[in-house]
Amino acid sequence: MTFFKKQWLIGCICLAVGLAFYIYRTGGEKPESSLQTSDMIKAESSAAKKEGGSSDQVISS
């Protein structure tokens, strides 16, 4: 094997190891999608409106 081929092979191996390490370190933290977050916000706001509406009815009665 020539010197150039050895350098290229070592470079590729280092890149693969670095990429694998990066994926391993960041793989456990998966961010929630924006769709799931917006659905949660809508659900919380509708629940808050329901709670607020029932307390207003009690006060007006």
Stockholm file with secondary structure:
# STOCKHOLM 1.0

chainA/1-61         MTFFKKQWLIGCICLAVGLAFYIYRTGGEKPESSLQTSDMIKAESSAAKKEGGSSDQVISS
#=GR chainA/1-61 SS CCHHHHHHHHHHHHHHHHHHHHHHHHTTCCCCCHHHHHHHHHHHHHHHHHHHHHHHHHHHC
#=GC SS_cons        CCHHHHHHHHHHHHHHHHHHHHHHHHTTCCCCCHHHHHHHHHHHHHHHHHHHHHHHHHHHC
//
